């Protein structure tokens, strides 16, 4: 496996390669990575630049109290540790993909936007990550009847050429996955712990060898059980599937919290198996918006599970109408964050997702042990508020970060008959007769930096401007005079005075 320089830099900045030593630099949390990645993007750099001779010059421009420069430098100096870890993991059949890689699952990008994990570790056929299927989830402490139900459901899905998506945990998850593997069906397992151990386990050998199983985790491959990670991976199960069945849920804990988050976000249809267990939370999930499915597996029609319209308590369209307050950003990994998460990861990929509907990631404390004897369901009683913090954070990014492709037939900067991109080009002709940096152009125009970057990219593609490097600067390519220049200049002056600028409704 060959990693691109961008992938290597992302790994160095966001991943553990061994259990952390006391006093060692802590990898960036998803929120911190988002902020740093956005800054790289706005300054026309990529993560790969951090591994080149230009790294000191790039980092020399970075200033952030919460992510000090010396921390970034220390993380980037872990090349030897990364090489040793990667060699060890590769020998066990593991691979690594980042958000800048084309193999990264599309459903995670679409549904989680920039809250999707920057790095995924896995083993098996990575192409299965885009196969979708039926998520089957439930408690670790389910009874024999529910375990049998889950195993038969997995087998029946496989017979219907439908994939199973689950968490690989003891109990319902494991039973459903094993039922599908034994029938040769496609299976996606999203693990919160022990990926390295699972990759070499006899339990999953059959599925891995016949190419029908992929195991994946956003966490350190050698991490042990952690309640926060177990809660955090629940959303990935739903987001990689097309419908879900909860076989047995506790009255509190991880299964219930994950299902409630799915109902709130409206990712996939949620079905709930009727339960006679007085301690079960199945009835609560139906009251929250789930639907009962057949109590007997033989009565289930697999394809019918995908026909019900998805829950609409929070749809993507309604979420796009919301706004996010930086002061409301939840804590990440135990650190207090006062700013909202910024776009991240696939800023540097071949295909960029729209900069919209930002959500906060879950805590990623991979090395904080759960108290001895405590189950995931029990830990969920205290972990749930943090692990489901994203439920209240569905929101759109700043409008300046949401501009569609500049080549759209109806650009949003055409207001009241005025094409503001053309005004920008006219202004660029005036002040960029000599090379100018992005920051200088922002200061000259008073525009948002992201908007300036969007228009500069289009101007370069249209050969209206030239991009220079080392450092990155832009030079306007001279144009012939336009008879409407006087009118345009008047609009330019309005554009440069935002406090008096008005648009028609």
Secondary structure as a PSIPRED ss2 file (coil, helix, strand):
# PSIPRED VFORMAT (PSIPRED V4.0)

   1 X C   1.000  0.000  0.000
   2 X C   1.000  0.000  0.000
   3 X C   1.000  0.000  0.000
   4 X C   1.000  0.000  0.000
   5 X H   0.000  1.000  0.000
   6 X H   0.000  1.000  0.000
   7 X H   0.000  1.000  0.000
   8 X H   0.000  1.000  0.000
   9 X H   0.000  1.000  0.000
  10 X H   0.000  1.000  0.000
  11 X H   0.000  1.000  0.000
  12 X H   0.000  1.000  0.000
  13 X H   0.000  1.000  0.000
  14 X H   0.000  1.000  0.000
  15 X C   1.000  0.000  0.000
  16 X C   1.000  0.000  0.000
  17 X C   1.000  0.000  0.000
  18 X C   1.000  0.000  0.000
  19 X C   1.000  0.000  0.000
  20 X C   1.000  0.000  0.000
  21 X C   1.000  0.000  0.000
  22 X C   1.000  0.000  0.000
  23 X C   1.000  0.000  0.000
  24 X C   1.000  0.000  0.000
  25 X C   1.000  0.000  0.000
  26 X C   1.000  0.000  0.000
  27 X C   1.000  0.000  0.000
  28 X C   1.000  0.000  0.000
  29 X C   1.000  0.000  0.000
  30 X H   0.000  1.000  0.000
  31 X H   0.000  1.000  0.000
  32 X H   0.000  1.000  0.000
  33 X H   0.000  1.000  0.000
  34 X H   0.000  1.000  0.000
  35 X H   0.000  1.000  0.000
  36 X H   0.000  1.000  0.000
  37 X H   0.000  1.000  0.000
  38 X H   0.000  1.000  0.000
  39 X H   0.000  1.000  0.000
  40 X H   0.000  1.000  0.000
  41 X H   0.000  1.000  0.000
  42 X H   0.000  1.000  0.000
  43 X C   1.000  0.000  0.000
  44 X C   1.000  0.000  0.000
  45 X C   1.000  0.000  0.000
  46 X C   1.000  0.000  0.000
  47 X H   0.000  1.000  0.000
  48 X H   0.000  1.000  0.000
  49 X H   0.000  1.000  0.000
  50 X H   0.000  1.000  0.000
  51 X H   0.000  1.000  0.000
  52 X C   1.000  0.000  0.000
  53 X C   1.000  0.000  0.000
  54 X C   1.000  0.000  0.000
  55 X H   0.000  1.000  0.000
  56 X H   0.000  1.000  0.000
  57 X H   0.000  1.000  0.000
  58 X H   0.000  1.000  0.000
  59 X H   0.000  1.000  0.000
  60 X C   1.000  0.000  0.000
  61 X C   1.000  0.000  0.000
  62 X C   1.000  0.000  0.000
  63 X C   1.000  0.000  0.000
  64 X C   1.000  0.000  0.000
  65 X C   1.000  0.000  0.000
  66 X C   1.000  0.000  0.000
  67 X C   1.000  0.000  0.000
  68 X C   1.000  0.000  0.000
  69 X H   0.000  1.000  0.000
  70 X H   0.000  1.000  0.000
  71 X H   0.000  1.000  0.000
  72 X H   0.000  1.000  0.000
  73 X H   0.000  1.000  0.000
  74 X H   0.000  1.000  0.000
  75 X H   0.000  1.000  0.000
  76 X H   0.000  1.000  0.000
  77 X C   1.000  0.000  0.000
  78 X C   1.000  0.000  0.000
  79 X H   0.000  1.000  0.000
  80 X H   0.000  1.000  0.000
  81 X H   0.000  1.000  0.000
  82 X H   0.000  1.000  0.000
  83 X H   0.000  1.000  0.000
  84 X H   0.000  1.000  0.000
  85 X H   0.000  1.000  0.000
  86 X H   0.000  1.000  0.000
  87 X H   0.000  1.000  0.000
  88 X H   0.000  1.000  0.000
  89 X H   0.000  1.000  0.000
  90 X H   0.000  1.000  0.000
  91 X H   0.000  1.000  0.000
  92 X C   1.000  0.000  0.000
  93 X C   1.000  0.000  0.000
  94 X C   1.000  0.000  0.000
  95 X E   0.000  0.000  1.000
  96 X E   0.000  0.000  1.000
  97 X E   0.000  0.000  1.000
  98 X E   0.000  0.000  1.000
  99 X C   1.000  0.000  0.000
 100 X C   1.000  0.000  0.000
 101 X C   1.000  0.000  0.000
 102 X C   1.000  0.000  0.000
 103 X C   1.000  0.000  0.000
 104 X C   1.000  0.000  0.000
 105 X C   1.000  0.000  0.000
 106 X H   0.000  1.000  0.000
 107 X H   0.000  1.000  0.000
 108 X H   0.000  1.000  0.000
 109 X H   0.000  1.000  0.000
 110 X H   0.000  1.000  0.000
 111 X H   0.000  1.000  0.000
 112 X H   0.000  1.000  0.000
 113 X H   0.000  1.000  0.000
 114 X H   0.000  1.000  0.000
 115 X H   0.000  1.000  0.000
 116 X C   1.000  0.000  0.000
 117 X C   1.000  0.000  0.000
 118 X C   1.000  0.000  0.000
 119 X E   0.000  0.000  1.000
 120 X E   0.000  0.000  1.000
 121 X E   0.000  0.000  1.000
 122 X E   0.000  0.000  1.000
 123 X E   0.000  0.000  1.000
 124 X E   0.000  0.000  1.000
 125 X C   1.000  0.000  0.000
 126 X H   0.000  1.000  0.000
 127 X H   0.000  1.000  0.000
 128 X H   0.000  1.000  0.000
 129 X H   0.000  1.000  0.000
 130 X H   0.000  1.000  0.000
 131 X C   1.000  0.000  0.000
 132 X C   1.000  0.000  0.000
 133 X C   1.000  0.000  0.000
 134 X E   0.000  0.000  1.000
 135 X E   0.000  0.000  1.000
 136 X E   0.000  0.000  1.000
 137 X E   0.000  0.000  1.000
 138 X E   0.000  0.000  1.000
 139 X C   1.000  0.000  0.000
 140 X C   1.000  0.000  0.000
 141 X C   1.000  0.000  0.000
 142 X C   1.000  0.000  0.000
 143 X C   1.000  0.000  0.000
 144 X H   0.000  1.000  0.000
 145 X H   0.000  1.000  0.000
 146 X H   0.000  1.000  0.000
 147 X H   0.000  1.000  0.000
 148 X H   0.000  1.000  0.000
 149 X H   0.000  1.000  0.000
 150 X H   0.000  1.000  0.000
 151 X H   0.000  1.000  0.000
 152 X H   0.000  1.000  0.000
 153 X H   0.000  1.000  0.000
 154 X H   0.000  1.000  0.000
 155 X H   0.000  1.000  0.000
 156 X H   0.000  1.000  0.000
 157 X H   0.000  1.000  0.000
 158 X H   0.000  1.000  0.000
 159 X H   0.000  1.000  0.000
 160 X C   1.000  0.000  0.000
 161 X C   1.000  0.000  0.000
 162 X C   1.000  0.000  0.000
 163 X C   1.000  0.000  0.000
 164 X E   0.000  0.000  1.000
 165 X E   0.000  0.000  1.000
 166 X E   0.000  0.000  1.000
 167 X C   1.000  0.000  0.000
 168 X C   1.000  0.000  0.000
 169 X C   1.000  0.000  0.000
 170 X C   1.000  0.000  0.000
 171 X C   1.000  0.000  0.000
 172 X H   0.000  1.000  0.000
 173 X H   0.000  1.000  0.000
 174 X H   0.000  1.000  0.000
 175 X H   0.000  1.000  0.000
 176 X H   0.000  1.000  0.000
 177 X H   0.000  1.000  0.000
 178 X H   0.000  1.000  0.000
 179 X H   0.000  1.000  0.000
 180 X H   0.000  1.000  0.000
 181 X H   0.000  1.000  0.000
 182 X H   0.000  1.000  0.000
 183 X C   1.000  0.000  0.000
 184 X C   1.000  0.000  0.000
 185 X C   1.000  0.000  0.000
 186 X C   1.000  0.000  0.000
 187 X E   0.000  0.000  1.000
 188 X E   0.000  0.000  1.000
 189 X E   0.000  0.000  1.000
 190 X E   0.000  0.000  1.000
 191 X C   1.000  0.000  0.000
 192 X C   1.000  0.000  0.000
 193 X C   1.000  0.000  0.000
 194 X C   1.000  0.000  0.000
 195 X H   0.000  1.000  0.000
 196 X H   0.000  1.000  0.000
 197 X H   0.000  1.000  0.000
 198 X H   0.000  1.000  0.000
 199 X H   0.000  1.000  0.000
 200 X C   1.000  0.000  0.000
 201 X C   1.000  0.000  0.000
 202 X C   1.000  0.000  0.000
 203 X C   1.000  0.000  0.000
 204 X C   1.000  0.000  0.000
 205 X H   0.000  1.000  0.000
 206 X H   0.000  1.000  0.000
 207 X H   0.000  1.000  0.000
 208 X H   0.000  1.000  0.000
 209 X H   0.000  1.000  0.000
 210 X C   1.000  0.000  0.000
 211 X C   1.000  0.000  0.000
 212 X C   1.000  0.000  0.000
 213 X E   0.000  0.000  1.000
 214 X E   0.000  0.000  1.000
 215 X E   0.000  0.000  1.000
 216 X E   0.000  0.000  1.000
 217 X E   0.000  0.000  1.000
 218 X C   1.000  0.000  0.000
 219 X C   1.000  0.000  0.000
 220 X C   1.000  0.000  0.000
 221 X C   1.000  0.000  0.000
 222 X C   1.000  0.000  0.000
 223 X C   1.000  0.000  0.000
 224 X C   1.000  0.000  0.000
 225 X C   1.000  0.000  0.000
 226 X C   1.000  0.000  0.000
 227 X H   0.000  1.000  0.000
 228 X H   0.000  1.000  0.000
 229 X H   0.000  1.000  0.000
 230 X H   0.000  1.000  0.000
 231 X H   0.000  1.000  0.000
 232 X H   0.000  1.000  0.000
 233 X C   1.000  0.000  0.000
 234 X H   0.000  1.000  0.000
 235 X H   0.000  1.000  0.000
 236 X H   0.000  1.000  0.000
 237 X H   0.000  1.000  0.000
 238 X H   0.000  1.000  0.000
 239 X H   0.000  1.000  0.000
 240 X C   1.000  0.000  0.000
 241 X C   1.000  0.000  0.000
 242 X C   1.000  0.000  0.000
 243 X E   0.000  0.000  1.000
 244 X E   0.000  0.000  1.000
 245 X E   0.000  0.000  1.000
 246 X E   0.000  0.000  1.000
 247 X E   0.000  0.000  1.000
 248 X E   0.000  0.000  1.000
 249 X C   1.000  0.000  0.000
 250 X E   0.000  0.000  1.000
 251 X C   1.000  0.000  0.000
 252 X C   1.000  0.000  0.000
 253 X C   1.000  0.000  0.000
 254 X H   0.000  1.000  0.000
 255 X H   0.000  1.000  0.000
 256 X H   0.000  1.000  0.000
 257 X H   0.000  1.000  0.000
 258 X H   0.000  1.000  0.000
 259 X H   0.000  1.000  0.000
 260 X H   0.000  1.000  0.000
 261 X H   0.000  1.000  0.000
 262 X H   0.000  1.000  0.000
 263 X H   0.000  1.000  0.000
 264 X H   0.000  1.000  0.000
 265 X H   0.000  1.000  0.000
 266 X C   1.000  0.000  0.000
 267 X C   1.000  0.000  0.000
 268 X C   1.000  0.000  0.000
 269 X E   0.000  0.000  1.000
 270 X E   0.000  0.000  1.000
 271 X E   0.000  0.000  1.000
 272 X E   0.000  0.000  1.000
 273 X E   0.000  0.000  1.000
 274 X C   1.000  0.000  0.000
 275 X C   1.000  0.000  0.000
 276 X C   1.000  0.000  0.000
 277 X C   1.000  0.000  0.000
 278 X C   1.000  0.000  0.000
 279 X C   1.000  0.000  0.000
 280 X E   0.000  0.000  1.000
 281 X C   1.000  0.000  0.000
 282 X H   0.000  1.000  0.000
 283 X H   0.000  1.000  0.000
 284 X H   0.000  1.000  0.000
 285 X H   0.000  1.000  0.000
 286 X H   0.000  1.000  0.000
 287 X H   0.000  1.000  0.000
 288 X C   1.000  0.000  0.000
 289 X C   1.000  0.000  0.000
 290 X C   1.000  0.000  0.000
 291 X E   0.000  0.000  1.000
 292 X E   0.000  0.000  1.000
 293 X E   0.000  0.000  1.000
 294 X C   1.000  0.000  0.000
 295 X C   1.000  0.000  0.000
 296 X C   1.000  0.000  0.000
 297 X H   0.000  1.000  0.000
 298 X H   0.000  1.000  0.000
 299 X H   0.000  1.000  0.000
 300 X C   1.000  0.000  0.000
 301 X C   1.000  0.000  0.000
 302 X H   0.000  1.000  0.000
 303 X H   0.000  1.000  0.000
 304 X H   0.000  1.000  0.000
 305 X H   0.000  1.000  0.000
 306 X H   0.000  1.000  0.000
 307 X C   1.000  0.000  0.000
 308 X C   1.000  0.000  0.000
 309 X C   1.000  0.000  0.000
 310 X C   1.000  0.000  0.000
 311 X C   1.000  0.000  0.000
 312 X C   1.000  0.000  0.000
 313 X C   1.000  0.000  0.000
 314 X C   1.000  0.000  0.000
 315 X C   1.000  0.000  0.000
 316 X H   0.000  1.000  0.000
 317 X H   0.000  1.000  0.000
 318 X H   0.000  1.000  0.000
 319 X H   0.000  1.000  0.000
 320 X H   0.000  1.000  0.000
 321 X C   1.000  0.000  0.000
 322 X C   1.000  0.000  0.000
 323 X E   0.000  0.000  1.000
 324 X C   1.000  0.000  0.000
 325 X C   1.000  0.000  0.000
 326 X H   0.000  1.000  0.000
 327 X H   0.000  1.000  0.000
 328 X H   0.000  1.000  0.000
 329 X C   1.000  0.000  0.000
 330 X C   1.000  0.000  0.000
 331 X C   1.000  0.000  0.000
 332 X E   0.000  0.000  1.000
 333 X C   1.000  0.000  0.000
 334 X C   1.000  0.000  0.000
 335 X E   0.000  0.000  1.000
 336 X C   1.000  0.000  0.000
 337 X C   1.000  0.000  0.000
 338 X C   1.000  0.000  0.000
 339 X C   1.000  0.000  0.000
 340 X C   1.000  0.000  0.000
 341 X C   1.000  0.000  0.000
 342 X C   1.000  0.000  0.000
 343 X C   1.000  0.000  0.000
 344 X C   1.000  0.000  0.000
 345 X C   1.000  0.000  0.000
 346 X H   0.000  1.000  0.000
 347 X H   0.000  1.000  0.000
 348 X H   0.000  1.000  0.000
 349 X C   1.000  0.000  0.000
 350 X C   1.000  0.000  0.000
 351 X C   1.000  0.000  0.000
 352 X C   1.000  0.000  0.000
 353 X C   1.000  0.000  0.000
 354 X C   1.000  0.000  0.000
 355 X C   1.000  0.000  0.000
 356 X C   1.000  0.000  0.000
 357 X C   1.000  0.000  0.000
 358 X C   1.000  0.000  0.000
 359 X C   1.000  0.000  0.000
 360 X C   1.000  0.000  0.000
 361 X C   1.000  0.000  0.000
 362 X C   1.000  0.000  0.000
 363 X C   1.000  0.000  0.000
 364 X C   1.000  0.000  0.000
 365 X C   1.000  0.000  0.000
 366 X C   1.000  0.000  0.000
 367 X C   1.000  0.000  0.000
 368 X C   1.000  0.000  0.000
 369 X C   1.000  0.000  0.000
 370 X C   1.000  0.000  0.000
 371 X C   1.000  0.000  0.000
 372 X C   1.000  0.000  0.000
 373 X C   1.000  0.000  0.000
 374 X C   1.000  0.000  0.000
 375 X C   1.000  0.000  0.000
 376 X H   0.000  1.000  0.000
 377 X H   0.000  1.000  0.000
 378 X H   0.000  1.000  0.000
 379 X H   0.000  1.000  0.000
 380 X H   0.000  1.000  0.000
 381 X H   0.000  1.000  0.000
 382 X H   0.000  1.000  0.000
 383 X H   0.000  1.000  0.000
 384 X H   0.000  1.000  0.000
 385 X H   0.000  1.000  0.000
 386 X H   0.000  1.000  0.000
 387 X H   0.000  1.000  0.000
 388 X C   1.000  0.000  0.000
 389 X H   0.000  1.000  0.000
 390 X H   0.000  1.000  0.000
 391 X H   0.000  1.000  0.000
 392 X H   0.000  1.000  0.000
 393 X C   1.000  0.000  0.000
 394 X C   1.000  0.000  0.000
 395 X C   1.000  0.000  0.000
 396 X E   0.000  0.000  1.000
 397 X C   1.000  0.000  0.000
 398 X C   1.000  0.000  0.000
 399 X H   0.000  1.000  0.000
 400 X H   0.000  1.000  0.000
 401 X H   0.000  1.000  0.000
 402 X C   1.000  0.000  0.000
 403 X C   1.000  0.000  0.000
 404 X C   1.000  0.000  0.000
 405 X C   1.000  0.000  0.000
 406 X C   1.000  0.000  0.000
 407 X C   1.000  0.000  0.000
 408 X C   1.000  0.000  0.000
 409 X C   1.000  0.000  0.000
 410 X C   1.000  0.000  0.000
 411 X C   1.000  0.000  0.000
 412 X C   1.000  0.000  0.000
 413 X C   1.000  0.000  0.000
 414 X E   0.000  0.000  1.000
 415 X E   0.000  0.000  1.000
 416 X C   1.000  0.000  0.000
 417 X C   1.000  0.000  0.000
 418 X E   0.000  0.000  1.000
 419 X E   0.000  0.000  1.000
 420 X H   0.000  1.000  0.000
 421 X H   0.000  1.000  0.000
 422 X H   0.000  1.000  0.000
 423 X H   0.000  1.000  0.000
 424 X H   0.000  1.000  0.000
 425 X H   0.000  1.000  0.000
 426 X H   0.000  1.000  0.000
 427 X H   0.000  1.000  0.000
 428 X H   0.000  1.000  0.000
 429 X H   0.000  1.000  0.000
 430 X H   0.000  1.000  0.000
 431 X H   0.000  1.000  0.000
 432 X C   1.000  0.000  0.000
 433 X C   1.000  0.000  0.000
 434 X C   1.000  0.000  0.000
 435 X C   1.000  0.000  0.000
 436 X E   0.000  0.000  1.000
 437 X C   1.000  0.000  0.000
 438 X H   0.000  1.000  0.000
 439 X H   0.000  1.000  0.000
 440 X H   0.000  1.000  0.000
 441 X H   0.000  1.000  0.000
 442 X H   0.000  1.000  0.000
 443 X H   0.000  1.000  0.000
 444 X H   0.000  1.000  0.000
 445 X H   0.000  1.000  0.000
 446 X C   1.000  0.000  0.000
 447 X C   1.000  0.000  0.000
 448 X C   1.000  0.000  0.000
 449 X H   0.000  1.000  0.000
 450 X H   0.000  1.000  0.000
 451 X H   0.000  1.000  0.000
 452 X H   0.000  1.000  0.000
 453 X H   0.000  1.000  0.000
 454 X H   0.000  1.000  0.000
 455 X H   0.000  1.000  0.000
 456 X H   0.000  1.000  0.000
 457 X H   0.000  1.000  0.000
 458 X H   0.000  1.000  0.000
 459 X H   0.000  1.000  0.000
 460 X H   0.000  1.000  0.000
 461 X H   0.000  1.000  0.000
 462 X C   1.000  0.000  0.000
 463 X C   1.000  0.000  0.000
 464 X C   1.000  0.000  0.000
 465 X E   0.000  0.000  1.000
 466 X E   0.000  0.000  1.000
 467 X E   0.000  0.000  1.000
 468 X E   0.000  0.000  1.000
 469 X C   1.000  0.000  0.000
 470 X C   1.000  0.000  0.000
 471 X C   1.000  0.000  0.000
 472 X C   1.000  0.000  0.000
 473 X E   0.000  0.000  1.000
 474 X E   0.000  0.000  1.000
 475 X E   0.000  0.000  1.000
 476 X E   0.000  0.000  1.000
 477 X C   1.000  0.000  0.000
 478 X C   1.000  0.000  0.000
 479 X C   1.000  0.000  0.000
 480 X C   1.000  0.000  0.000
 481 X C   1.000  0.000  0.000
 482 X C   1.000  0.000  0.000
 483 X C   1.000  0.000  0.000
 484 X C   1.000  0.000  0.000
 485 X H   0.000  1.000  0.000
 486 X H   0.000  1.000  0.000
 487 X H   0.000  1.000  0.000
 488 X H   0.000  1.000  0.000
 489 X H   0.000  1.000  0.000
 490 X H   0.000  1.000  0.000
 491 X H   0.000  1.000  0.000
 492 X H   0.000  1.000  0.000
 493 X H   0.000  1.000  0.000
 494 X H   0.000  1.000  0.000
 495 X H   0.000  1.000  0.000
 496 X C   1.000  0.000  0.000
 497 X C   1.000  0.000  0.000
 498 X H   0.000  1.000  0.000
 499 X H   0.000  1.000  0.000
 500 X H   0.000  1.000  0.000
 501 X C   1.000  0.000  0.000
 502 X C   1.000  0.000  0.000
 503 X C   1.000  0.000  0.000
 504 X C   1.000  0.000  0.000
 505 X C   1.000  0.000  0.000
